[in-house]
Amino acid sequence: MNMISDALARVKPSASMNISAIALEKRAAGVDIIPMSAGEPDFDTPVHIKDAAKRALDAGETKYTAVDGIPELKAAIAAKFKRENDLDVDPKDCFVATGGKQIIFNAMVATLNPVDEVVVPAPYWVSYPEMVRLTGATPIIVEAGAAAGFKITPVQLEQAITAKTKWLLLNSPGNPTGAVYSKDELLALAVVLREHPHVHILMDDIYEHLTYGCKFYTMAQIAPDLGDRTVTMNGVSKAYSMTGWRIGYCTGPSWLLKAMSKLQGQSTSNPCSIAQWAAVEALNGDQSFLAEWRKVFEERRDYLVERLNKIDGIECLVPEGAFYVYPSCGGLLGKTTEGGRLLKTDEDVAMALLDEMDVATVHGGAYGVSPHFRVSYAVSKEDIGKACDRFEAFVAALT
């Protein structure tokens, strides 16, 4: 008897998490694996944030909290939105969850029915369409390739919206591409959205602090008239190297936050109390380290892109944000590896790199646009250099 629900049967496993798990197993077995599949900074959580967690432990902050977050963290979130995004937000209209992923999940589950549609630009983070499918709703994939800088146009958005559309999911800087929507590009999309008042917007701003040579904007900031139907989501995972602490947050319409709180109250309840106090310090405390981290990431990005673009069959755009590159591997397809694997797809390329060269990357098909593969440069420059040496050797041996 099959006990798996129809809802779960609609969902595919996370490709990035699967590859990362394999990489961890290889490393545990003593393999010199280079893990470039995971989406987390390699820096340690700053000391002042860890110290705040220790103080919370010593103060006995180990009990249940309000389902949607402690007042101190909500106040810090509201202050952050005002300071960095020009958003006037009441702390009561801030919401805290167990990571940014749960914010998005809560919003989708709280609002979607099987008749609904969600516009998902591709390349997309692997979880977006799966969260939509889990509810029974339909993700409408809008592809934006390398020629468009991996960003959808207003014309594409207009064509994708129907009477069934309930959400647009927009991620900037983007995973897996590092693409950043400019102010003008967001304003152009806002023009379309104004013509469709039934469409809500979820802005995934989790990589906000990781931009290189460009300014970050979010939709509610540049189009405040859309604020009453916009969820602005962020978190401490990427900017503060706190992926394991699991704290995401958002602001949005009060009716939706109330519904999300109801859902969270019947699922996970409150986020970790100690992690919430650490997040208070992350948002309120010293931010000076962010500039140095950005500098390191930018240097790694430039080195990696330069090396990749020197390899025959690989083409790589220079991303403006996050810590990923999304090179095309179209020039490698149809060839055979030294180990005898025929490269028919980008998944074949990624798996061959993992099996034959011990470099973990994620195939572009998982993100909705092929033939590409995602490479994280949230690893040391030494490891990036070793990985590029292996990329070069891999391609040179193809026949």
N, C-alpha and C positions, 0 to 999 in steps of 0.2 A: 504494500500500500504506500503510495507516494504521499508523504506528509508535508512536502514543501508547498508553500502557498503560491497561488498564481501570481501574486504581486512580486514575490521574490524571484520567481522563475523568469520574469521579464527583465531582470537586472543582470548585467555582466559584472564579473569581478573587476577590481581596480588593477589595471595593467601595471601602473607605476609601483603600486604596493607589492604586487606579485614579483616583479623583477627585483625590487629592493630586497624582498625576503630571500630570493635565490642568492643574491649577492652576499647577504649576511651569512647564509649557510656556507657558501664557498669560503668566505673569510674565516669562519669558525673552523673550517676543515684545513686551514693553513694555506689556502690559495692566495696569491698576490693579486687580489681583485681590486680594480679601481672603481669605486661606487659613484657613478655619475647619473644615477636614476632617481635619487631621492630629492624631494623638494624641501630641504631644510638647510639653513646656514651651518657652516662647520665651526663657527665661533661659539665659545662658551657663553651662557647667560651672564650678563654683567654682574659684578660682585655686589653692587648696591641693591640689585633686584633680589639676588639670592639672600642677602642679609635681611631684607624685608620679610621674606618667607620665614626665616629663622625667628625673627621677632614675633611674627604671627603665631608660630608654634609655641614659643615661650609664653605668650600672652593667652594661650588657651583658645585660639581662634580655630577650633577643630570641630565645631558643631554645624548643624544645618544652618543655612542662610536662607534669605528670601529666594524663591525659585528663580527669579530673574536678576539676581545679583545684589551685593551689599550696597548700601547707600553711598559709601565712600568711593566705590569703584564707579558707580553711575555718575557721581559728581566729577570724577576724573575724566570719564568719557565725554561728558558734556563740555568740560573745559578744553579737552583736546579738539573736539569738533569746532569749537569757537576759535581756538588759537591757530589751528592748522588749516581749517576748511571754510572759515567764515560762516559757519552754520550756528544759528542761535537755537540751541536745543535745551529743553528742560530736562534735568536729570531723570524725572519720572518717565520721560519718553526715550530712555536708553534701556537696552536689554543685553544681558550677558548670558552666554551659553558655553557649552563644553567644546570650544573651538569654533572657527568660522564655518566649518562644514555643518555644524548643527544649526547655526543661524539659517543657512540656506535651506537645509532639510526642513526645519520647522516652518519656514515661510511657505515652502512648496506644499507640504502636507496639510497645513492649515487652510490653504486656499484653493487647491486644485481638485477638480472632479474629472472623471474619465472623458467628458466631452471637451475639456479645455486643451489649449495649445500654449506652448512656451517657445518663444524665439531664442534660439541658442546659436550665436555666432561660432563658426569653426575656423581655425582650431579652437577647441574648448578644453577646459579642465575635465578630466575623465568622469568626474562625478556628476556634472550638470545634467546630461541627458538621462543618466541612470536614476537620479532622484526624481526627475519628472516621470519617467516610466513606472517607478515604484508606486506612484499615486494613480496610475491608469491613464494619466494625461499623455499628450503627444508632444515630444520635442520637435520643433521645426528647425532643422539645421540650415544655416545660411553660411555658405562657404566663402571665406576671404583668403585667397592664396597669397603667395609671396609677392606677386606683381602689385597687389593692393596693400602691401605692408602688413598683411594678416589682419586688416581692419575692414569691417563692413561699411558700405556706403548708405546714405539716406535712401537711395533708390532701392537697394536690396531690402532694407528694413520695411519700406512701404509695400513692397511686393510680398513680403512674408506675413504681414499682419492681416488677419481675418477677423470676423465677428467672434471667433472662438478664442482669440489670443488673450491671455490673461497676464503674461509676464514677458519682459525682455530681460535676459540675464547678460550683463556686460561686465567684463573683467579687464581692468586696466590699472597698472601694467599687467600684461596677460601671461598666463600659464597655458601653453608651453612656449610661447614665442617671444615674450618680453616686449610685445607691441604696446605702445602707449598712445591713447587717444588724446589729441591736442584739444585745447579749448574750442577752437573753431570746428573741429570734427564732432565734438559733443554737442555744440550749439546746433549744428546741422541735423544731427539725429533728433535733438529736442524739437525742432520744427515739425518733423514727422510725428513725433509722439503727441504733440499738442492737438493734432488732427484726430487722434484716437484716444479719447479720454478713458476708455475701458481698459487700456493697457497700463500695467504697473511696471516699474523698473526696479531691478535689484542690481545695485552697483557693488561688485566685489573688489574692494580697494586694498586687499591684504598685502599687496606689494608696494603700497604708496610710497614708502621711504626709500625704495630701491629704484631710483631713476637717475639717468646719466645724461647730463647736458640738456635736459628738458624739464619743464615745470609740470607738476601733477595737478590735475583738476578732477573733481567728481561732479556728477550730474546735478545734484541738489544745490551745489555751490554756484554753478553757472546758469542754471535754469530754476531759480527758486519757486517759480509758479508750478513746477512739477513736484515740489517737495511733499505734497499731501498724498502722492502715490509712488513715492520713491523710498526704498529701503537702502540705506547706506551702511554697508557691512565692512568691518575691519577686524583686527585682532592683534595680538602681541607675538604670534608665532614667528613671523618672518623678520620683522624689523628688529625685534629684541632677542632673537635666537631662543625662543621659548616654545618650540614646537611641542615638546612633551608636557608642558604645563596645561595645555588645552583650555585656553581662554579666547573666545571670540566675542564680538560685541556689535551692536548696530543701533541705529535710530530709524524711526519710520512712523507711519500713521498709528495712532493710539489704538484703533480698533484691531489692527493686525498684531501689535505687540501683546494685546490682551489675549488674542487667540493663540499666539505662540506660547505665552505663559501657561495657558491651559494645557496645551499639548506637552510642554516640558514638565509640567507638574505631574503628569501621568506617565512620564517616561523616565527621564534621568533625574528629575528634580534639580536642585541647585548645582552649579559648577563647583569644583573643589574650593573649599573655603580658603585654604592656604595659598593656592594659586591666584585667587582673586586679590588677596592682599599684596602678592608680588606684582600683579598687574597694576595696582594702584601706584606703586613705586615706579613701575616702568613708564607709565603715562605722565606722572607728576615729576619724576626725578630727572637726573642728569641725562641729557640727550646728546652730549658732545661726541660720544663714541660713534654715532651714526655716520658722521662725515668720514671718519677714518675707514669704517667698514665699506661705505660706498666706494671710496677710493680703491680699496683692495679689490672689490668686485669688478670695478671698471677696468683695472689693469688685467685681471684674469680674463675678462670678456674680450678685450682687445687682442690679447695673446692667442686665445683659443680661436677666435674668428680668423685671425691672420693665418694660423697654422692650417685650419680646415680648408680655407679657400686656396691653399697651395696644393691640395690633393686632387688629382684628376677624378672627376665623377662626383665631386661634392661641391655644393654651392651654399654659402651661408650669409644671410643678411646680418647686419649689425643691429642687435636689439637695443632699445632705449631704456629698458627697465627689467626688473626681476633678476634672476640669476640662471637663466636658461638661454641656449641657442637652439634653433630649430632648422638645421641644415637639410637641404634636399640631397637625397641619395639616389635620385633617378638615374644618374650616370653609371651606377653600379649594377642595376637590375639586368638580368639576363646573363650575368657572369657566374662563374663557379669558384668557390673558395678553395684554399689549399687543402682544407679538410673534406672537400667533395660536396659541399652544400651548394645547390643551385639557388641563386638569389632571385626569386620571383617577386617578392614584396618587400616593403620596408621592415615588416616583422621578421622576415628571413635575415635581413641585414643586422637588425638588433640582436637576434638570437645567435647569429654567427659571431658577432663581436663578443657576446657573453661567453659562448661555449669555447671559441677558438682563441680569443685574445684576452679574455678575462677583464673586459671593460663592460660595465653595466650601463646601458642607455635604454630608452623607451621608444618603441616604434610609433611613427606618426599616425598610423591607422587608429590607434587608441584615442587620439585627439581629433579625429575626424577629417584630417587632410593628409594625403599621401602624395608622393613618396618622400617622407621626411623621417627624421628621428630626433628625439629631444635629448640634449646633453646638458646636464647641470654643471655649472662652474662654481658651485658651493663646495669645492674641495681645494686643497692646496695647489699652488702653482706648480709645485714639483709633480704632483699627481696628474695635473693637466698636461704637463710636458710628456710624462710617461704614456698617458693615454693617446696623445697625438702621435707619438712614435709608433704605438701599436696600430692606430688608424692607418698610418702611412704604410706600415708593413703588411697590413691586411689587404689594402687596395693593391699594393704592388704585386702581391701573390695571386691576384685574381686572374682567371683565364677565360 
